[in-house]
Amino acid sequence: MDLKDFMEIYRDNNSDNLPKMKHKYGAERLKQFLSELKSSFYESINLIDAAGQQLVFLPEKVRPHADSFKLLHAQGPSVRTFGQKAMEDETRRLLTLRASITIARAFEEFLPATLHRTRWNSASRV
């Protein structure tokens, strides 16, 4: 495989979608491309996939870009941690749900008997 063909496939935005690449470049060209990657560029990881083969990756494709770091650090550190915010959101949702069940129970004497049995008895289990 010549360098021009190799770089054309390497720079393709869909290089991680092998079925699409096979359709676009042909099975033989893709096979040559993958064999070149395997012999020269892949770095192996100490993990085994479902087929029993060792996992590999392309370091050039997974290195973080400077733009990513700029974006992450543009807003500065957060005052609250994610765990705190998630806990506060979950508590707020739970209290809202319990409040709506309490309000429904306050008005259950005004509901028809069939609606009362089917809807609010299932909500009381919450």
C-alpha positions as CSV (number, residue, x, y, z in Angstrom):
1,M,0.0,0.0,0.0
2,D,1.4,3.4,-1.0
3,L,1.7,6.3,1.4
4,K,-1.1,8.3,-0.3
5,D,-3.7,5.6,0.1
6,F,-2.6,4.9,3.7
7,M,-2.9,8.5,4.7
8,E,-6.3,8.9,2.9
9,I,-7.7,6.1,5.0
10,Y,-5.9,7.2,8.2
11,R,-7.3,10.7,8.0
12,D,-10.9,9.6,7.3
13,N,-13.3,10.7,10.0
14,N,-15.0,7.3,10.1
15,S,-11.8,5.4,10.7
16,D,-13.3,3.6,13.7
17,N,-16.3,2.4,11.8
18,L,-14.9,-0.7,9.9
19,P,-18.0,-1.7,8.0
20,K,-18.3,1.8,6.6
21,M,-14.6,1.9,5.8
22,K,-14.9,-1.5,4.1
23,H,-17.7,-0.2,1.9
24,K,-15.9,3.1,1.1
25,Y,-12.4,1.8,0.4
26,G,-13.0,-1.9,-0.5
27,A,-12.1,-5.0,1.5
28,E,-8.6,-5.5,0.1
29,R,-7.4,-1.9,0.7
30,L,-8.8,-2.0,4.2
31,K,-7.1,-5.3,4.9
32,Q,-3.8,-3.8,3.7
33,F,-4.4,-0.7,5.8
34,L,-5.1,-2.7,8.9
35,S,-2.0,-4.9,8.4
36,E,0.2,-1.8,8.1
37,L,-1.3,-0.4,11.3
38,K,-0.8,-3.7,13.1
39,S,2.8,-4.0,12.0
40,S,3.9,-0.4,12.6
41,F,1.5,1.7,14.7
42,Y,-0.6,-0.2,17.1
43,E,0.3,-0.4,20.8
44,S,-1.0,-3.3,22.7
45,I,-2.8,-3.2,26.1
46,N,-2.8,-6.0,28.6
47,L,-6.4,-6.8,28.1
48,I,-8.1,-9.6,26.1
49,D,-11.2,-9.0,24.0
50,A,-14.2,-11.4,23.6
51,A,-12.4,-13.3,20.8
52,G,-9.4,-13.9,22.9
53,Q,-7.1,-11.4,21.1
54,Q,-5.1,-8.7,22.8
55,L,-6.5,-5.2,22.6
56,V,-4.6,-2.5,20.7
57,F,-4.9,1.2,20.2
58,L,-3.5,4.0,18.1
59,P,-1.8,6.5,20.4
60,E,-2.1,9.4,17.9
61,K,-5.9,8.9,17.8
62,V,-6.4,9.0,21.6
63,R,-4.0,11.7,22.7
64,P,-6.0,14.7,24.1
65,H,-5.9,17.9,22.1
66,A,-4.9,21.2,23.6
67,D,-8.4,22.5,22.8
68,S,-9.9,20.0,25.1
69,F,-7.7,21.2,28.0
70,K,-8.6,24.8,27.3
71,L,-12.3,24.0,27.3
72,L,-12.1,22.1,30.5
73,H,-10.1,24.8,32.3
74,A,-11.9,27.8,30.8
75,Q,-14.7,27.8,33.5
76,G,-12.3,27.1,36.4
77,P,-12.9,24.6,39.2
78,S,-16.4,24.0,40.4
79,V,-17.3,25.1,43.9
80,R,-19.5,22.1,44.5
81,T,-18.5,18.5,43.7
82,F,-20.6,16.4,41.3
83,G,-21.6,14.1,44.2
84,Q,-23.0,16.9,46.2
85,K,-25.0,18.3,43.3
86,A,-26.4,14.8,42.4
87,M,-27.4,14.2,46.0
88,E,-29.2,17.6,46.2
89,D,-31.0,17.0,43.0
90,E,-32.1,13.5,44.0
91,T,-33.3,14.8,47.4
92,R,-35.3,17.6,45.7
93,R,-37.0,15.1,43.4
94,L,-37.8,12.8,46.2
95,L,-39.3,15.6,48.3
96,T,-41.4,16.8,45.3
97,L,-42.7,13.3,44.7
98,R,-43.6,12.8,48.4
99,A,-45.3,16.2,48.5
100,S,-47.5,15.4,45.5
101,I,-48.5,12.1,47.1
102,T,-49.4,13.9,50.3
103,I,-51.5,16.4,48.5
104,A,-53.2,13.6,46.6
105,R,-54.0,11.8,49.9
106,A,-55.5,15.0,51.3
107,F,-58.0,15.2,48.4
108,E,-58.7,11.4,48.1
109,E,-62.0,11.8,49.9
110,F,-63.3,13.8,47.0
111,L,-62.2,11.2,44.4
112,P,-64.5,8.5,43.1
113,A,-64.1,5.2,44.9
114,T,-62.8,3.4,41.8
115,L,-60.1,6.0,41.0
116,H,-59.1,6.0,44.7
117,R,-58.5,2.3,44.8
118,T,-56.6,2.0,41.6
119,R,-54.4,5.1,41.5
120,W,-53.5,6.2,45.1
121,N,-53.1,2.8,46.7
122,S,-50.3,2.0,44.2
123,A,-48.7,5.4,45.0
124,S,-48.7,4.7,48.7
125,R,-46.1,2.0,48.2
126,V,-43.5,4.7,47.2
